[in-house]
Amino acid sequence: MMKKKIDTILCDLDGVLTQTASLHGRAWKLLFDGLPGSEAKNAGAVFREFDIATSTRWDDYREKPERTDRYKSKPALSRQL
């Protein structure tokens, strides 16, 4: 078998080489509406669905300019959760 030489590995492409913000928003909606939503409904509690358009959680991530270090925004985002 021939060995292949690896010249480059690209990691963590969020918004740098690919446009992933809308994908992240959909994933967050699935996460925030999934288990918490079903638990709230089972308990008879009021549950407000995650709304990408109005969420401050989403704004913290979405408003970052492309090609910036989004790692710095993650602590602020996790504090809101």
PDB file of N, CA, C and O in Angstrom:
ATOM      1  N   MET A   1       0.849  -1.176   0.000  1.00  0.00           N
ATOM      2  CA  MET A   1       0.000   0.000   0.000  1.00  0.00           C
ATOM      3  C   MET A   1       0.899   1.244   0.000  1.00  0.00           C
ATOM      4  O   MET A   1       1.934   1.282   0.665  1.00  0.00           O
ATOM      5  N   MET A   2       0.481   2.245  -0.752  1.00  0.00           N
ATOM      6  CA  MET A   2       1.221   3.506  -0.815  1.00  0.00           C
ATOM      7  C   MET A   2       0.898   4.390   0.376  1.00  0.00           C
ATOM      8  O   MET A   2      -0.264   4.522   0.759  1.00  0.00           O
ATOM      9  N   LYS A   3       1.897   4.983   0.948  1.00  0.00           N
ATOM     10  CA  LYS A   3       1.662   5.951   2.015  1.00  0.00           C
ATOM     11  C   LYS A   3       1.444   7.314   1.385  1.00  0.00           C
ATOM     12  O   LYS A   3       2.153   7.703   0.457  1.00  0.00           O
ATOM     13  N   LYS A   4       0.458   8.035   1.899  1.00  0.00           N
ATOM     14  CA  LYS A   4       0.167   9.381   1.397  1.00  0.00           C
ATOM     15  C   LYS A   4       0.739  10.408   2.359  1.00  0.00           C
ATOM     16  O   LYS A   4       0.631  10.274   3.577  1.00  0.00           O
ATOM     17  N   LYS A   5       1.336  11.412   1.799  1.00  0.00           N
ATOM     18  CA  LYS A   5       1.877  12.493   2.611  1.00  0.00           C
ATOM     19  C   LYS A   5       0.769  13.519   2.861  1.00  0.00           C
ATOM     20  O   LYS A   5       0.117  13.977   1.923  1.00  0.00           O
ATOM     21  N   ILE A   6       0.566  13.866   4.101  1.00  0.00           N
ATOM     22  CA  ILE A   6      -0.426  14.885   4.454  1.00  0.00           C
ATOM     23  C   ILE A   6       0.301  16.214   4.592  1.00  0.00           C
ATOM     24  O   ILE A   6       1.196  16.366   5.424  1.00  0.00           O
ATOM     25  N   ASP A   7      -0.096  17.168   3.769  1.00  0.00           N
ATOM     26  CA  ASP A   7       0.530  18.493   3.803  1.00  0.00           C
ATOM     27  C   ASP A   7      -0.176  19.456   4.742  1.00  0.00           C
ATOM     28  O   ASP A   7       0.458  20.293   5.385  1.00  0.00           O
ATOM     29  N   THR A   8      -1.501  19.329   4.815  1.00  0.00           N
ATOM     30  CA  THR A   8      -2.278  20.310   5.574  1.00  0.00           C
ATOM     31  C   THR A   8      -3.486  19.647   6.210  1.00  0.00           C
ATOM     32  O   THR A   8      -4.098  18.755   5.623  1.00  0.00           O
ATOM     33  N   ILE A   9      -3.823  20.086   7.410  1.00  0.00           N
ATOM     34  CA  ILE A   9      -5.064  19.692   8.064  1.00  0.00           C
ATOM     35  C   ILE A   9      -5.764  20.973   8.488  1.00  0.00           C
ATOM     36  O   ILE A   9      -5.167  21.825   9.146  1.00  0.00           O
ATOM     37  N   LEU A  10      -7.031  21.109   8.111  1.00  0.00           N
ATOM     38  CA  LEU A  10      -7.820  22.289   8.483  1.00  0.00           C
ATOM     39  C   LEU A  10      -8.798  21.900   9.575  1.00  0.00           C
ATOM     40  O   LEU A  10      -9.554  20.940   9.425  1.00  0.00           O
ATOM     41  N   CYS A  11      -8.787  22.642  10.673  1.00  0.00           N
ATOM     42  CA  CYS A  11      -9.669  22.365  11.804  1.00  0.00           C
ATOM     43  C   CYS A  11     -10.424  23.625  12.196  1.00  0.00           C
ATOM     44  O   CYS A  11      -9.950  24.741  11.978  1.00  0.00           O
ATOM     45  N   ASP A  12     -11.601  23.435  12.774  1.00  0.00           N
ATOM     46  CA  ASP A  12     -12.394  24.549  13.296  1.00  0.00           C
ATOM     47  C   ASP A  12     -12.595  25.634  12.244  1.00  0.00           C
ATOM     48  O   ASP A  12     -12.042  26.728  12.352  1.00  0.00           O
ATOM     49  N   LEU A  13     -13.384  25.321  11.234  1.00  0.00           N
ATOM     50  CA  LEU A  13     -13.567  26.192  10.075  1.00  0.00           C
ATOM     51  C   LEU A  13     -14.701  27.195  10.230  1.00  0.00           C
ATOM     52  O   LEU A  13     -15.059  27.865   9.261  1.00  0.00           O
ATOM     53  N   ASP A  14     -15.270  27.313  11.407  1.00  0.00           N
ATOM     54  CA  ASP A  14     -16.448  28.163  11.615  1.00  0.00           C
ATOM     55  C   ASP A  14     -16.276  29.560  11.051  1.00  0.00           C
ATOM     56  O   ASP A  14     -15.573  30.390  11.626  1.00  0.00           O
ATOM     57  N   GLY A  15     -16.917  29.814   9.931  1.00  0.00           N
ATOM     58  CA  GLY A  15     -16.950  31.148   9.365  1.00  0.00           C
ATOM     59  C   GLY A  15     -15.671  31.597   8.698  1.00  0.00           C
ATOM     60  O   GLY A  15     -15.619  32.700   8.153  1.00  0.00           O
ATOM     61  N   VAL A  16     -14.645  30.783   8.725  1.00  0.00           N
ATOM     62  CA  VAL A  16     -13.392  31.175   8.095  1.00  0.00           C
ATOM     63  C   VAL A  16     -13.376  30.708   6.644  1.00  0.00           C
ATOM     64  O   VAL A  16     -13.216  31.513   5.727  1.00  0.00           O
ATOM     65  N   LEU A  17     -13.541  29.420   6.445  1.00  0.00           N
ATOM     66  CA  LEU A  17     -13.580  28.875   5.091  1.00  0.00           C
ATOM     67  C   LEU A  17     -14.980  28.461   4.674  1.00  0.00           C
ATOM     68  O   LEU A  17     -15.263  28.326   3.484  1.00  0.00           O
ATOM     69  N   THR A  18     -15.841  28.262   5.633  1.00  0.00           N
ATOM     70  CA  THR A  18     -17.215  27.845   5.349  1.00  0.00           C
ATOM     71  C   THR A  18     -18.180  28.741   6.112  1.00  0.00           C
ATOM     72  O   THR A  18     -17.830  29.301   7.152  1.00  0.00           O
ATOM     73  N   GLN A  19     -19.373  28.871   5.601  1.00  0.00           N
ATOM     74  CA  GLN A  19     -20.414  29.661   6.267  1.00  0.00           C
ATOM     75  C   GLN A  19     -21.261  28.712   7.117  1.00  0.00           C
ATOM     76  O   GLN A  19     -22.137  28.027   6.591  1.00  0.00           O
ATOM     77  N   THR A  20     -21.008  28.670   8.409  1.00  0.00           N
ATOM     78  CA  THR A  20     -21.671  27.704   9.279  1.00  0.00           C
ATOM     79  C   THR A  20     -22.609  28.333  10.302  1.00  0.00           C
ATOM     80  O   THR A  20     -23.216  27.608  11.090  1.00  0.00           O
ATOM     81  N   ALA A  21     -22.744  29.631  10.316  1.00  0.00           N
ATOM     82  CA  ALA A  21     -23.555  30.286  11.354  1.00  0.00           C
ATOM     83  C   ALA A  21     -24.998  29.798  11.326  1.00  0.00           C
ATOM     84  O   ALA A  21     -25.576  29.543  12.382  1.00  0.00           O
ATOM     85  N   SER A  22     -25.593  29.662  10.141  1.00  0.00           N
ATOM     86  CA  SER A  22     -26.990  29.212  10.086  1.00  0.00           C
ATOM     87  C   SER A  22     -27.109  27.761  10.537  1.00  0.00           C
ATOM     88  O   SER A  22     -28.106  27.387  11.154  1.00  0.00           O
ATOM     89  N   LEU A  23     -26.116  26.949  10.241  1.00  0.00           N
ATOM     90  CA  LEU A  23     -26.114  25.565  10.696  1.00  0.00           C
ATOM     91  C   LEU A  23     -26.026  25.509  12.220  1.00  0.00           C
ATOM     92  O   LEU A  23     -26.719  24.711  12.851  1.00  0.00           O
ATOM     93  N   HIS A  24     -25.187  26.342  12.809  1.00  0.00           N
ATOM     94  CA  HIS A  24     -25.088  26.407  14.271  1.00  0.00           C
ATOM     95  C   HIS A  24     -26.418  26.847  14.876  1.00  0.00           C
ATOM     96  O   HIS A  24     -26.845  26.295  15.890  1.00  0.00           O
ATOM     97  N   GLY A  25     -27.072  27.824  14.272  1.00  0.00           N
ATOM     98  CA  GLY A  25     -28.364  28.282  14.772  1.00  0.00           C
ATOM     99  C   GLY A  25     -29.395  27.171  14.780  1.00  0.00           C
ATOM    100  O   GLY A  25     -30.145  27.018  15.744  1.00  0.00           O
ATOM    101  N   ARG A  26     -29.435  26.397  13.709  1.00  0.00           N
ATOM    102  CA  ARG A  26     -30.392  25.275  13.648  1.00  0.00           C
ATOM    103  C   ARG A  26     -30.044  24.218  14.690  1.00  0.00           C
ATOM    104  O   ARG A  26     -30.935  23.647  15.319  1.00  0.00           O
ATOM    105  N   ALA A  27     -28.750  23.958  14.874  1.00  0.00           N
ATOM    106  CA  ALA A  27     -28.332  22.973  15.877  1.00  0.00           C
ATOM    107  C   ALA A  27     -28.701  23.442  17.279  1.00  0.00           C
ATOM    108  O   ALA A  27     -29.166  22.651  18.100  1.00  0.00           O
ATOM    109  N   TRP A  28     -28.492  24.741  17.553  1.00  0.00           N
ATOM    110  CA  TRP A  28     -28.859  25.278  18.862  1.00  0.00           C
ATOM    111  C   TRP A  28     -30.356  25.160  19.089  1.00  0.00           C
ATOM    112  O   TRP A  28     -30.788  24.852  20.200  1.00  0.00           O
ATOM    113  N   LYS A  29     -31.151  25.397  18.064  1.00  0.00           N
ATOM    114  CA  LYS A  29     -32.601  25.279  18.202  1.00  0.00           C
ATOM    115  C   LYS A  29     -32.974  23.842  18.559  1.00  0.00           C
ATOM    116  O   LYS A  29     -33.796  23.615  19.447  1.00  0.00           O
ATOM    117  N   LEU A  30     -32.372  22.876  17.872  1.00  0.00           N
ATOM    118  CA  LEU A  30     -32.636  21.470  18.198  1.00  0.00           C
ATOM    119  C   LEU A  30     -32.247  21.160  19.635  1.00  0.00           C
ATOM    120  O   LEU A  30     -32.973  20.466  20.346  1.00  0.00           O
ATOM    121  N   LEU A  31     -31.105  21.673  20.057  1.00  0.00           N
ATOM    122  CA  LEU A  31     -30.624  21.433  21.417  1.00  0.00           C
ATOM    123  C   LEU A  31     -31.526  22.087  22.459  1.00  0.00           C
ATOM    124  O   LEU A  31     -31.955  21.433  23.409  1.00  0.00           O
ATOM    125  N   PHE A  32     -31.812  23.374  22.284  1.00  0.00           N
ATOM    126  CA  PHE A  32     -32.570  24.121  23.286  1.00  0.00           C
ATOM    127  C   PHE A  32     -34.046  23.739  23.326  1.00  0.00           C
ATOM    128  O   PHE A  32     -34.681  23.844  24.375  1.00  0.00           O
ATOM    129  N   ASP A  33     -34.605  23.296  22.192  1.00  0.00           N
ATOM    130  CA  ASP A  33     -36.016  22.921  22.170  1.00  0.00           C
ATOM    131  C   ASP A  33     -36.220  21.435  22.435  1.00  0.00           C
ATOM    132  O   ASP A  33     -37.334  21.020  22.757  1.00  0.00           O
ATOM    133  N   GLY A  34     -35.187  20.634  22.310  1.00  0.00           N
ATOM    134  CA  GLY A  34     -35.292  19.188  22.452  1.00  0.00           C
ATOM    135  C   GLY A  34     -35.648  18.739  23.848  1.00  0.00           C
ATOM    136  O   GLY A  34     -36.812  18.807  24.243  1.00  0.00           O
ATOM    137  N   LEU A  35     -34.678  18.287  24.591  1.00  0.00           N
ATOM    138  CA  LEU A  35     -34.903  17.752  25.935  1.00  0.00           C
ATOM    139  C   LEU A  35     -35.509  18.776  26.890  1.00  0.00           C
ATOM    140  O   LEU A  35     -36.465  18.443  27.590  1.00  0.00           O
ATOM    141  N   PRO A  36     -34.994  20.018  26.954  1.00  0.00           N
ATOM    142  CA  PRO A  36     -35.626  20.975  27.874  1.00  0.00           C
ATOM    143  C   PRO A  36     -37.105  21.196  27.557  1.00  0.00           C
ATOM    144  O   PRO A  36     -37.926  21.331  28.464  1.00  0.00           O
ATOM    145  N   GLY A  37     -37.437  21.234  26.275  1.00  0.00           N
ATOM    146  CA  GLY A  37     -38.834  21.439  25.886  1.00  0.00           C
ATOM    147  C   GLY A  37     -39.717  20.280  26.291  1.00  0.00           C
ATOM    148  O   GLY A  37     -40.817  20.482  26.804  1.00  0.00           O
ATOM    149  N   SER A  38     -39.244  19.063  26.064  1.00  0.00           N
ATOM    150  CA  SER A  38     -40.051  17.900  26.427  1.00  0.00           C
ATOM    151  C   SER A  38     -40.179  17.769  27.939  1.00  0.00           C
ATOM    152  O   SER A  38     -41.233  17.377  28.439  1.00  0.00           O
ATOM    153  N   GLU A  39     -39.117  18.093  28.670  1.00  0.00           N
ATOM    154  CA  GLU A  39     -39.182  18.046  30.132  1.00  0.00           C
ATOM    155  C   GLU A  39     -40.171  19.080  30.670  1.00  0.00           C
ATOM    156  O   GLU A  39     -40.942  18.789  31.585  1.00  0.00           O
ATOM    157  N   ALA A  40     -40.148  20.273  30.108  1.00  0.00           N
ATOM    158  CA  ALA A  40     -41.072  21.323  30.551  1.00  0.00           C
ATOM    159  C   ALA A  40     -42.511  20.920  30.271  1.00  0.00           C
ATOM    160  O   ALA A  40     -43.384  21.096  31.121  1.00  0.00           O
ATOM    161  N   LYS A  41     -42.762  20.385  29.089  1.00  0.00           N
ATOM    162  CA  LYS A  41     -44.122  19.963  28.736  1.00  0.00           C
ATOM    163  C   LYS A  41     -44.597  18.843  29.648  1.00  0.00           C
ATOM    164  O   LYS A  41     -45.748  18.841  30.084  1.00  0.00           O
ATOM    165  N   ASN A  42     -43.710  17.882  29.943  1.00  0.00           N
ATOM    166  CA  ASN A  42     -44.071  16.779  30.839  1.00  0.00           C
ATOM    167  C   ASN A  42     -44.375  17.274  32.246  1.00  0.00           C
ATOM    168  O   ASN A  42     -45.206  16.690  32.941  1.00  0.00           O
ATOM    169  N   ALA A  43     -43.717  18.333  32.668  1.00  0.00           N
ATOM    170  CA  ALA A  43     -43.922  18.880  34.011  1.00  0.00           C
ATOM    171  C   ALA A  43     -45.070  19.880  34.043  1.00  0.00           C
ATOM    172  O   ALA A  43     -45.426  20.385  35.108  1.00  0.00           O
ATOM    173  N   GLY A  44     -45.654  20.168  32.876  1.00  0.00           N
ATOM    174  CA  GLY A  44     -46.735  21.143  32.812  1.00  0.00           C
ATOM    175  C   GLY A  44     -46.255  22.576  32.925  1.00  0.00           C
ATOM    176  O   GLY A  44     -47.049  23.475  33.204  1.00  0.00           O
ATOM    177  N   ALA A  45     -44.978  22.801  32.714  1.00  0.00           N
ATOM    178  CA  ALA A  45     -44.407  24.146  32.823  1.00  0.00           C
ATOM    179  C   ALA A  45     -44.513  24.885  31.492  1.00  0.00           C
ATOM    180  O   ALA A  45     -44.679  24.281  30.432  1.00  0.00           O
ATOM    181  N   VAL A  46     -44.414  26.187  31.578  1.00  0.00           N
ATOM    182  CA  VAL A  46     -44.411  27.010  30.370  1.00  0.00           C
ATOM    183  C   VAL A  46     -43.028  26.898  29.736  1.00  0.00           C
ATOM    184  O   VAL A  46     -42.011  27.004  30.420  1.00  0.00           O
ATOM    185  N   PHE A  47     -43.002  26.687  28.439  1.00  0.00           N
ATOM    186  CA  PHE A  47     -41.729  26.565  27.735  1.00  0.00           C
ATOM    187  C   PHE A  47     -41.717  27.528  26.562  1.00  0.00           C
ATOM    188  O   PHE A  47     -42.635  27.535  25.742  1.00  0.00           O
ATOM    189  N   ARG A  48     -40.676  28.337  26.489  1.00  0.00           N
ATOM    190  CA  ARG A  48     -40.516  29.271  25.369  1.00  0.00           C
ATOM    191  C   ARG A  48     -39.493  28.698  24.395  1.00  0.00           C
ATOM    192  O   ARG A  48     -38.347  28.445  24.766  1.00  0.00           O
ATOM    193  N   GLU A  49     -39.911  28.496  23.153  1.00  0.00           N
ATOM    194  CA  GLU A  49     -39.015  27.929  22.152  1.00  0.00           C
ATOM    195  C   GLU A  49     -37.849  28.865  21.857  1.00  0.00           C
ATOM    196  O   GLU A  49     -37.968  30.083  21.988  1.00  0.00           O
ATOM    197  N   PHE A  50     -36.739  28.289  21.462  1.00  0.00           N
ATOM    198  CA  PHE A  50     -35.565  29.051  21.052  1.00  0.00           C
ATOM    199  C   PHE A  50     -35.883  29.728  19.724  1.00  0.00           C
ATOM    200  O   PHE A  50     -36.246  29.064  18.753  1.00  0.00           O
ATOM    201  N   ASP A  51     -35.747  31.037  19.685  1.00  0.00           N
ATOM    202  CA  ASP A  51     -36.019  31.810  18.469  1.00  0.00           C
ATOM    203  C   ASP A  51     -34.718  32.449  18.004  1.00  0.00           C
ATOM    204  O   ASP A  51     -34.196  33.361  18.646  1.00  0.00           O
ATOM    205  N   ILE A  52     -34.207  31.966  16.895  1.00  0.00           N
ATOM    206  CA  ILE A  52     -32.928  32.454  16.381  1.00  0.00           C
ATOM    207  C   ILE A  52     -32.961  33.954  16.138  1.00  0.00           C
ATOM    208  O   ILE A  52     -31.970  34.644  16.375  1.00  0.00           O
ATOM    209  N   ALA A  53     -34.083  34.458  15.670  1.00  0.00           N
ATOM    210  CA  ALA A  53     -34.185  35.881  15.306  1.00  0.00           C
ATOM    211  C   ALA A  53     -34.078  36.806  16.517  1.00  0.00           C
ATOM    212  O   ALA A  53     -33.598  37.932  16.385  1.00  0.00           O
ATOM    213  N   THR A  54     -34.513  36.356  17.691  1.00  0.00           N
ATOM    214  CA  THR A  54     -34.554  37.246  18.850  1.00  0.00           C
ATOM    215  C   THR A  54     -33.645  36.822  20.006  1.00  0.00           C
ATOM    216  O   THR A  54     -33.602  37.498  21.033  1.00  0.00           O
ATOM    217  N   SER A  55     -32.936  35.736  19.856  1.00  0.00           N
ATOM    218  CA  SER A  55     -32.137  35.222  20.962  1.00  0.00           C
ATOM    219  C   SER A  55     -30.852  36.014  21.173  1.00  0.00           C
ATOM    220  O   SER A  55     -30.098  36.253  20.229  1.00  0.00           O
ATOM    221  N   THR A  56     -30.608  36.419  22.417  1.00  0.00           N
ATOM    222  CA  THR A  56     -29.345  37.092  22.731  1.00  0.00           C
ATOM    223  C   THR A  56     -28.195  36.098  22.691  1.00  0.00           C
ATOM    224  O   THR A  56     -27.053  36.486  22.445  1.00  0.00           O
ATOM    225  N   ARG A  57     -28.477  34.821  22.929  1.00  0.00           N
ATOM    226  CA  ARG A  57     -27.435  33.797  22.825  1.00  0.00           C
ATOM    227  C   ARG A  57     -26.904  33.756  21.398  1.00  0.00           C
ATOM    228  O   ARG A  57     -25.696  33.713  21.164  1.00  0.00           O
ATOM    229  N   TRP A  58     -27.827  33.771  20.461  1.00  0.00           N
ATOM    230  CA  TRP A  58     -27.466  33.713  19.038  1.00  0.00           C
ATOM    231  C   TRP A  58     -26.754  34.992  18.621  1.00  0.00           C
ATOM    232  O   TRP A  58     -25.786  34.934  17.863  1.00  0.00           O
ATOM    233  N   ASP A  59     -27.210  36.141  19.097  1.00  0.00           N
ATOM    234  CA  ASP A  59     -26.598  37.420  18.720  1.00  0.00           C
ATOM    235  C   ASP A  59     -25.135  37.476  19.121  1.00  0.00           C
ATOM    236  O   ASP A  59     -24.306  38.003  18.379  1.00  0.00           O
ATOM    237  N   ASP A  60     -24.810  36.937  20.290  1.00  0.00           N
ATOM    238  CA  ASP A  60     -23.431  36.966  20.758  1.00  0.00           C
ATOM    239  C   ASP A  60     -22.506  36.260  19.776  1.00  0.00           C
ATOM    240  O   ASP A  60     -21.363  36.674  19.583  1.00  0.00           O
ATOM    241  N   TYR A  61     -22.999  35.207  19.164  1.00  0.00           N
ATOM    242  CA  TYR A  61     -22.196  34.463  18.198  1.00  0.00           C
ATOM    243  C   TYR A  61     -22.299  35.074  16.800  1.00  0.00           C
ATOM    244  O   TYR A  61     -21.287  35.285  16.131  1.00  0.00           O
ATOM    245  N   ARG A  62     -23.516  35.353  16.371  1.00  0.00           N
ATOM    246  CA  ARG A  62     -23.776  35.777  14.993  1.00  0.00           C
ATOM    247  C   ARG A  62     -23.118  37.103  14.646  1.00  0.00           C
ATOM    248  O   ARG A  62     -22.658  37.280  13.518  1.00  0.00           O
ATOM    249  N   GLU A  63     -23.063  38.036  15.582  1.00  0.00           N
ATOM    250  CA  GLU A  63     -22.564  39.370  15.276  1.00  0.00           C
ATOM    251  C   GLU A  63     -21.045  39.458  15.209  1.00  0.00           C
ATOM    252  O   GLU A  63     -20.507  40.514  14.877  1.00  0.00           O
ATOM    253  N   LYS A  64     -20.351  38.385  15.512  1.00  0.00           N
ATOM    254  CA  LYS A  64     -18.896  38.411  15.407  1.00  0.00           C
ATOM    255  C   LYS A  64     -18.522  38.502  13.931  1.00  0.00           C
ATOM    256  O   LYS A  64     -19.068  37.762  13.113  1.00  0.00           O
ATOM    257  N   PRO A  65     -17.612  39.386  13.583  1.00  0.00           N
ATOM    258  CA  PRO A  65     -17.192  39.466  12.183  1.00  0.00           C
ATOM    259  C   PRO A  65     -16.494  38.183  11.748  1.00  0.00           C
ATOM    260  O   PRO A  65     -15.873  37.498  12.560  1.00  0.00           O
ATOM    261  N   GLU A  66     -16.600  37.871  10.486  1.00  0.00           N
ATOM    262  CA  GLU A  66     -15.942  36.680   9.962  1.00  0.00           C
ATOM    263  C   GLU A  66     -14.435  36.794  10.166  1.00  0.00           C
ATOM    264  O   GLU A  66     -13.881  37.890  10.254  1.00  0.00           O
ATOM    265  N   ARG A  67     -13.802  35.658  10.238  1.00  0.00           N
ATOM    266  CA  ARG A  67     -12.347  35.562  10.397  1.00  0.00           C
ATOM    267  C   ARG A  67     -11.847  36.163  11.707  1.00  0.00           C
ATOM    268  O   ARG A  67     -10.773  36.763  11.756  1.00  0.00           O
ATOM    269  N   THR A  68     -12.625  35.998  12.751  1.00  0.00           N
ATOM    270  CA  THR A  68     -12.165  36.425  14.076  1.00  0.00           C
ATOM    271  C   THR A  68     -12.106  35.198  14.974  1.00  0.00           C
ATOM    272  O   THR A  68     -12.617  34.136  14.618  1.00  0.00           O
ATOM    273  N   ASP A  69     -11.505  35.341  16.095  1.00  0.00           N
ATOM    274  CA  ASP A  69     -11.389  34.246  17.040  1.00  0.00           C
ATOM    275  C   ASP A  69     -12.679  34.150  17.842  1.00  0.00           C
ATOM    276  O   ASP A  69     -12.865  34.897  18.803  1.00  0.00           O
ATOM    277  N   ARG A  70     -13.556  33.254  17.468  1.00  0.00           N
ATOM    278  CA  ARG A  70     -14.840  33.111  18.156  1.00  0.00           C
ATOM    279  C   ARG A  70     -14.682  32.448  19.513  1.00  0.00           C
ATOM    280  O   ARG A  70     -15.609  32.472  20.322  1.00  0.00           O
ATOM    281  N   TYR A  71     -13.530  31.859  19.773  1.00  0.00           N
ATOM    282  CA  TYR A  71     -13.310  31.237  21.070  1.00  0.00           C
ATOM    283  C   TYR A  71     -13.512  32.248  22.184  1.00  0.00           C
ATOM    284  O   TYR A  71     -13.995  31.897  23.261  1.00  0.00           O
ATOM    285  N   LYS A  72     -13.152  33.491  21.939  1.00  0.00           N
ATOM    286  CA  LYS A  72     -13.288  34.524  22.965  1.00  0.00           C
ATOM    287  C   LYS A  72     -14.747  34.799  23.295  1.00  0.00           C
ATOM    288  O   LYS A  72     -15.043  35.259  24.398  1.00  0.00           O
ATOM    289  N   SER A  73     -15.668  34.534  22.374  1.00  0.00           N
ATOM    290  CA  SER A  73     -17.082  34.794  22.636  1.00  0.00           C
ATOM    291  C   SER A  73     -17.752  33.619  23.339  1.00  0.00           C
ATOM    292  O   SER A  73     -18.843  33.784  23.884  1.00  0.00           O
ATOM    293  N   LYS A  74     -17.141  32.447  23.343  1.00  0.00           N
ATOM    294  CA  LYS A  74     -17.779  31.274  23.932  1.00  0.00           C
ATOM    295  C   LYS A  74     -18.003  31.396  25.437  1.00  0.00           C
ATOM    296  O   LYS A  74     -19.062  30.977  25.905  1.00  0.00           O
ATOM    297  N   PRO A  75     -17.073  31.946  26.228  1.00  0.00           N
ATOM    298  CA  PRO A  75     -17.379  32.102  27.656  1.00  0.00           C
ATOM    299  C   PRO A  75     -18.599  32.988  27.897  1.00  0.00           C
ATOM    300  O   PRO A  75     -19.407  32.697  28.778  1.00  0.00           O
ATOM    301  N   ALA A  76     -18.739  34.051  27.134  1.00  0.00           N
ATOM    302  CA  ALA A  76     -19.903  34.926  27.296  1.00  0.00           C
ATOM    303  C   ALA A  76     -21.173  34.182  26.929  1.00  0.00           C
ATOM    304  O   ALA A  76     -22.198  34.344  27.591  1.00  0.00           O
ATOM    305  N   LEU A  77     -21.122  33.378  25.898  1.00  0.00           N
ATOM    306  CA  LEU A  77     -22.281  32.600  25.478  1.00  0.00           C
ATOM    307  C   LEU A  77     -22.650  31.578  26.544  1.00  0.00           C
ATOM    308  O   LEU A  77     -23.827  31.438  26.877  1.00  0.00           O
ATOM    309  N   SER A  78     -21.671  30.862  27.083  1.00  0.00           N
ATOM    310  CA  SER A  78     -21.974  29.834  28.069  1.00  0.00           C
ATOM    311  C   SER A  78     -22.530  30.433  29.357  1.00  0.00           C
ATOM    312  O   SER A  78     -23.314  29.775  30.041  1.00  0.00           O
ATOM    313  N   ARG A  79     -22.148  31.659  29.707  1.00  0.00           N
ATOM    314  CA  ARG A  79     -22.708  32.302  30.906  1.00  0.00           C
ATOM    315  C   ARG A  79     -24.196  32.570  30.730  1.00  0.00           C
ATOM    316  O   ARG A  79     -24.939  32.561  31.711  1.00  0.00           O
ATOM    317  N   GLN A  80     -24.655  32.815  29.476  1.00  0.00           N
ATOM    318  CA  GLN A  80     -26.068  33.097  29.238  1.00  0.00           C
ATOM    319  C   GLN A  80     -26.911  31.838  29.289  1.00  0.00           C
ATOM    320  O   GLN A  80     -28.114  31.913  29.539  1.00  0.00           O
ATOM    321  N   LEU A  81     -26.303  30.679  29.056  1.00  0.00           N
ATOM    322  CA  LEU A  81     -27.044  29.426  29.043  1.00  0.00           C
ATOM    323  C   LEU A  81     -27.361  29.052  30.446  1.00  0.00           C
ATOM    324  O   LEU A  81     -27.988  28.020  30.682  1.00  0.00           O
TER     325      LEU A  81
END
